[in-house]
């Protein structure tokens, strides 16, 4: 289980608490890059999402002349016409790149973890994972698979393409908030509507004793149904809200708007945490 360390303020036993241990972990830094070097034996994992940036990493690699790497292309179910699976396939065929398809069923994500873990055993070079078009649940499953696979974290790089414009626009949000203030029954819907259901997959599950209090840690978003359904289903005793800070200053308004839409200020006993993107700052800070 690893060695024990004693820290000041750790408690009467002198054993470091898990929250102190997490706080002391060296976090990965965020770095902006304009190019990427891949070699034979390297793999690129991408998701065929509906946004143009889903293809940005692959396009930059082939435009730089790279071709001796493999591409793991994850396609979504239910299928969405706007997704770029066929375009990814065309790029790979045109440049002689071996493509390995994986399917991710969003309403039923069971089994993906095992399929991806088995794939990791085949990789001998570096692993580049572009999370730009991935759902948050898929990202967590992939990170846990990396954790459970020997040496994967040591040779993995997580990539993210920043969009020039994120939906919804500020005007759309302002209009929705005005309508909400005039009609308390009005529902502000952006990006997607509703949720499939609350899902717990084996690789992310843990044992809880009967009657043991539950802590819910979540990222509020423009889809207000997500937080509402989670709170209703889990009835958590403790709630930690992580508010992501956009890297671009012009998108800073989104953080406050998400708080207002989810009415987080009305949730009693919550813990608010802000996620920082500056590599010189701590990853999380109370706000």
TAQUI-V321370 format. One record per backbone hydrogen bond with DSSP energy under -1.0 kcal/mol. CO is the residue of the C=O (numbers start at 1). NH is the residue of the N-H. If there is no record, write none. Layout:
co = <CO | CO>
nh = <NH | NH>
//
This chain:
co = <5 | 7 | 11 | 17 | 18 | 19 | 20 | 39 | 41 | 42 | 43 | 44 | 45 | 46 | 47 | 49 | 51 | 52 | 55 | 56 | 57 | 58 | 59 | 60 | 61 | 62 | 70 | 71 | 72 | 73 | 74 | 75 | 77 | 80 | 84 | 85 | 86 | 87 | 88 | 89 | 90 | 91 | 92 | 93 | 98 | 100 | 102 | 104 | 109 | 111 | 112 | 113 | 114 | 115 | 116 | 119 | 120 | 126 | 127 | 128 | 129 | 131 | 135 | 136 | 137 | 138 | 139 | 140 | 141 | 142 | 143 | 144 | 149 | 151 | 155 | 157 | 159 | 169 | 170 | 171 | 172 | 173 | 174 | 175 | 176 | 177 | 178 | 179 | 183 | 190 | 201 | 202 | 209 | 214 | 214 | 216 | 218 | 222 | 223 | 224 | 225 | 226 | 227 | 228 | 229 | 230 | 231 | 238 | 239 | 240 | 241 | 243 | 248 | 249 | 251 | 253 | 254 | 255 | 256 | 257 | 258 | 259 | 263 | 264 | 271 | 272 | 273 | 274 | 275 | 278 | 283 | 285>
nh = <16 | 10 | 14 | 21 | 22 | 23 | 24 | 42 | 125 | 70 | 128 | 72 | 130 | 74 | 49 | 84 | 54 | 55 | 59 | 60 | 61 | 62 | 63 | 64 | 66 | 65 | 44 | 100 | 46 | 102 | 48 | 104 | 106 | 83 | 88 | 89 | 90 | 91 | 92 | 93 | 94 | 95 | 97 | 96 | 71 | 73 | 75 | 77 | 112 | 115 | 116 | 117 | 118 | 119 | 120 | 122 | 123 | 43 | 157 | 45 | 159 | 134 | 139 | 140 | 141 | 142 | 143 | 144 | 145 | 146 | 147 | 148 | 152 | 155 | 127 | 129 | 131 | 173 | 174 | 175 | 176 | 177 | 178 | 179 | 180 | 181 | 182 | 183 | 186 | 192 | 204 | 205 | 212 | 237 | 238 | 240 | 242 | 224 | 226 | 228 | 229 | 230 | 231 | 232 | 233 | 234 | 235 | 216 | 271 | 218 | 273 | 275 | 251 | 252 | 254 | 257 | 258 | 259 | 260 | 261 | 262 | 264 | 266 | 267 | 241 | 287 | 243 | 285 | 245 | 281 | 276 | 274>
//
